[in-house]
């Protein structure tokens, strides 16, 4: 790899160094050629895919596009890299293929599935004989799934208006696992296993026609020839946890994994055990579980305190994982103690650790993560409420350059895992239906009250900020809680919910129908109550908005509608539009956006405490 933007200098502030420091993702390895790996890095200043031959140490850049590339898959034999080619971040495109070996890339990229028109991706699985199972989503067709054999035309085996996706392909290529929401609940998938000709083998549906709101997820077929067992995630006991389903034998095997939080898992390469990831109260840890042992053997895989954002078991039994904490930058480690992949260039400066805060709210105890500036030692501080996106996601004790930049400038940062967040049980995640946005803001308001009363936050310098769903909550909060916030910073937000629904990608339409109980025409009062545009005339605080002009998730037209309303009444606001999609993969663009937000805060709130 080459590195062009990672050099350090006394003239470069620490917050910019954190963004520029080269990073790598957890390497994904080819199932039948484990020395061949694929990872993502920002070493050139743009996030791109890299091939790594672990036997020789050779690395090479696979993709090189102005707006970056992050979606890629190795074929099981390690001979080729598939990567998704969209246009300037619009997420609409086709799969391309390139040889893995250095020198062979001169042959250039070629369409991996000729005959399939561009679409939004809906899953991909590649078999050992070169057969690919490709999921597609379009506004016109909904979801379709196609089997593509080498040298043959694609064959459609699935079609439905609701969202669906390819989960996995069995090792021998005889079974395909699909996740689908044909029942109309986009938050809780059902499963179907089919043959490559589309013939149904078995169904698994925990929604019972909508009477129960329980989801299922494909975690992967057993990696053993002839083994038809499928590892499945379920919510039957109020949280995510794994079980083993054999769709051919018709059996379901519960696993005795007695851990308090959400539990995910993947197979060890020989199929003898599961690598378990346990997420609880914004941290995560790893375990090895052996289903065949009496009562199930659960053994801790030692990792430092913090967050594991990805892990994989290698053929030799070692585990590699991507770890970080709020204070410590990410690193790919092995259970041998070694650093697996260390990018060249300057390392990211450390930040400050998070503190855990629990606040009583209208729907139960709310977990928030707080970071305080190193100086001065005592508050109250100007405070940024950095609201996560999703909404089905959560903030964790993991390294994040954005919040660290605010801390460097003298701000406290509060991140709230509001109702709708994952990691606190199914009831917490599912609680936001129908009163979308308003429920999350009730939790944020409760934490805001704690922050002021505790002496942490200066009530005159409270900033509501976030991206995507966090940007949506920012605009909605500025309008529904206008006296609570001194400023708002909204990145790629939903601003006009009705227009956003009509313009967004089809999978998000399905999610909105689930959250709000129908379309804007069917439940207009719910869309109106949850739309920031409804309350725009009540906004009193200065507003900064950034938006990607190619964004398929929070499209630009609905942002412009909101901005026009601000402009029409002379409200204090600024808008930054950039040529990308739902965020940027270009490091300098990310830095520019944070710099603009910091400058907007300085001009409207003044300098915090003479921060860096």
BELBELFEN-V454194 format. One record per residue. N is the residue number from 0. RES is the residue in one small letter. OMEGA is omega in radians with two decimals (999 if undefined). Layout:
# BELBELFEN-V454194
N|RES|OMEGA  N|RES|OMEGA
This chain:
# BELBELFEN-V454194
0|x|2.99  1|x|-3.08  2|x|-3.03  3|x|-3.04  4|x|-3.05  5|x|-3.10  6|x|3.12  7|x|3.12  8|x|3.08  9|x|-3.11  10|x|3.14  11|x|-3.10  12|x|-3.07  13|x|-3.08  14|x|3.09  15|x|3.11  16|x|3.14  17|x|3.11  18|x|-3.03  19|x|-3.09  20|x|-3.14  21|x|3.11  22|x|3.06  23|x|3.02  24|x|3.00  25|x|-3.13  26|x|3.05  27|x|-3.04  28|x|-3.14  29|x|-3.01  30|x|-3.11  31|x|3.11  32|x|-2.96  33|x|3.06  34|x|3.09  35|x|-3.01  36|x|3.13  37|x|3.10  38|x|3.12  39|x|3.09  40|x|3.07  41|x|-2.98  42|x|3.14  43|x|-3.07  44|x|3.07  45|x|-3.14  46|x|-3.11  47|x|3.12  48|x|3.12  49|x|3.01  50|x|-3.08  51|x|3.02  52|x|-3.03  53|x|3.14  54|x|3.14  55|x|-3.06  56|x|-3.08  57|x|3.07  58|x|3.05  59|x|3.13  60|x|-3.09  61|x|-3.09  62|x|3.13  63|x|-3.08  64|x|-3.05  65|x|-3.10  66|x|3.00  67|x|-3.10  68|x|3.12  69|x|-3.08  70|x|-3.14  71|x|-3.11  72|x|3.01  73|x|2.98  74|x|-3.09  75|x|3.14  76|x|3.12  77|x|-3.08  78|x|-3.06  79|x|3.04  80|x|2.96  81|x|3.08  82|x|-3.04  83|x|-3.08  84|x|3.04  85|x|-3.14  86|x|3.04  87|x|3.05  88|x|-3.10  89|x|3.06  90|x|-3.12  91|x|-3.07  92|x|-3.08  93|x|3.04  94|x|3.07  95|x|-3.10  96|x|3.14  97|x|3.08  98|x|-3.14  99|x|-2.96  100|x|3.04  101|x|-3.08  102|x|3.13  103|x|-3.10  104|x|3.10  105|x|3.09  106|x|3.07  107|x|3.10  108|x|3.07  109|x|3.08  110|x|-3.11  111|x|-3.11  112|x|3.12  113|x|-3.13  114|x|3.06  115|x|3.13  116|x|3.09  117|x|-3.13  118|x|2.87  119|x|-3.11  120|x|3.10  121|x|3.07  122|x|-3.13  123|x|3.01  124|x|-3.08  125|x|-3.11  126|x|-3.09  127|x|3.10  128|x|3.14  129|x|3.09  130|x|3.10  131|x|3.02  132|x|-2.96  133|x|3.05  134|x|-3.13  135|x|3.06  136|x|3.07  137|x|3.10  138|x|-3.07  139|x|-2.98  140|x|-2.97  141|x|-3.14  142|x|3.00  143|x|3.09  144|x|-3.04  145|x|2.99  146|x|-3.11  147|x|3.11  148|x|-3.11  149|x|3.09  150|x|-3.11  151|x|3.10  152|x|3.10  153|x|3.11  154|x|3.13  155|x|3.14  156|x|-3.11  157|x|3.06  158|x|3.05  159|x|-3.13  160|x|-3.11  161|x|-3.07  162|x|3.13  163|x|3.12  164|x|3.09  165|x|3.13  166|x|-3.12  167|x|3.08  168|x|-3.12  169|x|-3.03  170|x|-3.14  171|x|3.08  172|x|-3.06  173|x|-3.09  174|x|3.10  175|x|3.09  176|x|3.12  177|x|2.90  178|x|3.14  179|x|3.11  180|x|-3.13  181|x|3.12  182|x|3.05  183|x|3.13  184|x|-3.04  185|x|3.12  186|x|-3.04  187|x|-3.07  188|x|2.90  189|x|-3.08  190|x|3.02  191|x|3.05  192|x|-3.08  193|x|2.97  194|x|3.12  195|x|3.07  196|x|3.13  197|x|3.13  198|x|-3.12  199|x|3.07  200|x|-3.10  201|x|3.11  202|x|3.02  203|x|-3.04  204|x|3.13  205|x|3.14  206|x|-3.13  207|x|3.11  208|x|3.12  209|x|3.14  210|x|3.05  211|x|-3.14  212|x|3.13  213|x|-3.10  214|x|3.04  215|x|3.13  216|x|3.06  217|x|3.08  218|x|3.03  219|x|3.03  220|x|3.06  221|x|-3.06  222|x|-3.08  223|x|-3.12  224|x|3.11  225|x|-3.13  226|x|-3.08  227|x|3.14  228|x|3.12  229|x|3.06  230|x|-3.00  231|x|2.98  232|x|3.14  233|x|-3.09  234|x|-2.99  235|x|3.14  236|x|3.01  237|x|3.12  238|x|3.04  239|x|3.03  240|x|-3.06  241|x|2.92  242|x|3.11  243|x|3.12  244|x|3.02  245|x|-3.07  246|x|3.12  247|x|3.13  248|x|-3.13  249|x|-3.11  250|x|3.04  251|x|-3.09  252|x|3.06  253|x|-3.12  254|x|-3.07  255|x|3.13  256|x|-3.01  257|x|3.10  258|x|-2.97  259|x|-3.05  260|x|3.07  261|x|-3.05  262|x|2.99  263|x|-3.10  264|x|2.95  265|x|-3.11  266|x|2.80  267|x|-3.01  268|x|3.13  269|x|3.10  270|x|-3.06  271|x|-3.05  272|x|3.10  273|x|2.97  274|x|-3.02  275|x|3.00  276|x|-3.09  277|x|3.10  278|x|-3.07  279|x|3.07  280|x|2.98  281|x|3.00  282|x|3.12  283|x|-3.13  284|x|-3.08  285|x|3.10  286|x|2.96  287|x|-3.12  288|x|-3.14  289|x|-3.08  290|x|-3.05  291|x|-3.13  292|x|-3.14  293|x|-3.12  294|x|-3.10  295|x|-3.11  296|x|-3.13  297|x|-3.07  298|x|-3.11  299|x|2.96  300|x|-2.96  301|x|3.03  302|x|3.11  303|x|3.06  304|x|-3.10  305|x|-3.06  306|x|3.01  307|x|-3.08  308|x|3.07  309|x|-3.14  310|x|3.11  311|x|3.06  312|x|-3.14  313|x|3.14  314|x|3.14  315|x|3.10  316|x|3.08  317|x|3.14  318|x|3.04  319|x|-3.05  320|x|3.08  321|x|-3.02  322|x|2.94  323|x|2.94  324|x|3.13  325|x|-3.11  326|x|-3.00  327|x|-3.13  328|x|-3.09  329|x|3.09  330|x|3.07  331|x|-3.06  332|x|3.05  333|x|3.07  334|x|3.01  335|x|-3.09  336|x|-3.08  337|x|2.91  338|x|-2.99  339|x|-3.04  340|x|-3.05  341|x|-3.08  342|x|3.14  343|x|3.07  344|x|-3.07  345|x|3.11  346|x|3.12  347|x|3.05  348|x|3.12  349|x|3.05  350|x|-3.11  351|x|3.13  352|x|3.07  353|x|2.97  354|x|3.09  355|x|3.08  356|x|3.06  357|x|-3.06  358|x|3.07  359|x|-3.13  360|x|-3.09  361|x|-3.13  362|x|-3.10  363|x|-3.11  364|x|-3.09  365|x|3.11  366|x|3.08  367|x|3.09  368|x|-3.02  369|x|2.98  370|x|-3.13  371|x|3.05  372|x|-3.10  373|x|3.13  374|x|-0.04  375|x|-3.04  376|x|-3.07  377|x|3.05  378|x|0.09  379|x|-3.13  380|x|2.81  381|x|-2.92  382|x|3.07  383|x|2.95  384|x|-3.09  385|x|-2.97  386|x|-3.05  387|x|3.09  388|x|3.13  389|x|0.04  390|x|-3.11  391|x|3.13  392|x|3.03  393|x|3.01  394|x|-3.09  395|x|3.09  396|x|-3.10  397|x|-3.07  398|x|3.12  399|x|-3.05  400|x|-3.12  401|x|3.08  402|x|3.14  403|x|3.11  404|x|3.12  405|x|3.12  406|x|3.11  407|x|-3.09  408|x|3.01  409|x|3.14  410|x|2.83  411|x|3.11  412|x|3.11  413|x|3.09  414|x|-2.96  415|x|3.03  416|x|-3.07  417|x|3.03  418|x|-2.96  419|x|3.12  420|x|3.04  421|x|3.05  422|x|-3.13  423|x|3.11  424|x|-3.07  425|x|-3.09  426|x|3.14  427|x|-3.14  428|x|-3.04  429|x|-2.95  430|x|-2.97  431|x|-3.07  432|x|3.02  433|x|3.04  434|x|-3.02  435|x|3.13  436|x|-3.08  437|x|3.11  438|x|3.13  439|x|-3.12  440|x|3.03  441|x|3.12  442|x|3.11  443|x|3.13  444|x|3.12  445|x|3.11  446|x|3.07  447|x|3.13  448|x|3.08  449|x|-3.08  450|x|3.13  451|x|-3.08  452|x|-3.12  453|x|-3.09  454|x|3.11  455|x|-2.92  456|x|3.00  457|x|-3.06  458|x|3.12  459|x|-3.09  460|x|3.12  461|x|-3.10  462|x|3.02  463|x|-3.01  464|x|3.06  465|x|3.12  466|x|3.14  467|x|3.09  468|x|3.05  469|x|3.05  470|x|3.06  471|x|3.14  472|x|3.08  473|x|-3.13  474|x|3.12  475|x|3.13  476|x|3.11  477|x|-3.13  478|x|-3.10  479|x|3.10  480|x|-2.95  481|x|3.14  482|x|-3.03  483|x|-2.95  484|x|3.14  485|x|-3.08  486|x|3.07  487|x|3.12  488|x|-3.04  489|x|3.10  490|x|-3.14  491|x|-3.02  492|x|2.75  493|x|-3.09  494|x|3.11  495|x|-2.92  496|x|-3.11  497|x|3.13  498|x|3.11  499|x|3.14  500|x|-3.07  501|x|-3.07  502|x|-2.98  503|x|3.12  504|x|-2.96  505|x|-3.12  506|x|3.12  507|x|2.99  508|x|3.13  509|x|3.11  510|x|3.14  511|x|3.08  512|x|3.10  513|x|-3.08  514|x|-3.02  515|x|3.07  516|x|3.12  517|x|3.13  518|x|3.06  519|x|3.12  520|x|-3.11  521|x|-3.13  522|x|-3.06  523|x|-3.10  524|x|3.12  525|x|3.09  526|x|3.13  527|x|-3.12  528|x|-3.07  529|x|-3.07  530|x|3.05  531|x|-3.12  532|x|3.13  533|x|-3.00  534|x|-3.00  535|x|-3.12  536|x|3.10  537|x|-3.08  538|x|-3.14  539|x|-3.06  540|x|3.01  541|x|-3.06  542|x|3.02  543|x|-3.11  544|x|2.99  545|x|-3.04  546|x|3.05  547|x|-3.04  548|x|3.13  549|x|-3.02  550|x|3.10  551|x|-3.10  552|x|3.07  553|x|-2.92  554|x|-2.97  555|x|-3.06  556|x|-3.13  557|x|3.02  558|x|-3.14  559|x|3.10  560|x|3.14  561|x|-3.14  562|x|3.11  563|x|3.11  564|x|3.05  565|x|-3.11  566|x|-3.07  567|x|3.14  568|x|3.05  569|x|3.13  570|x|3.14  571|x|-3.12  572|x|2.99  573|x|-3.13  574|x|3.06  575|x|3.12  576|x|-3.13  577|x|-3.00  578|x|3.09  579|x|-3.10  580|x|-3.07  581|x|-3.01  582|x|-3.08  583|x|3.06  584|x|-3.13  585|x|-3.02  586|x|-3.10  587|x|3.07  588|x|3.09  589|x|3.12  590|x|3.13  591|x|-3.11  592|x|3.10  593|x|3.12  594|x|3.11  595|x|3.11  596|x|3.11  597|x|3.13  598|x|3.10  599|x|3.11  600|x|3.14  601|x|-3.09  602|x|-3.07  603|x|3.11  604|x|-3.07  605|x|3.09  606|x|-3.11  607|x|3.11  608|x|-3.11  609|x|-3.10  610|x|-3.07  611|x|999
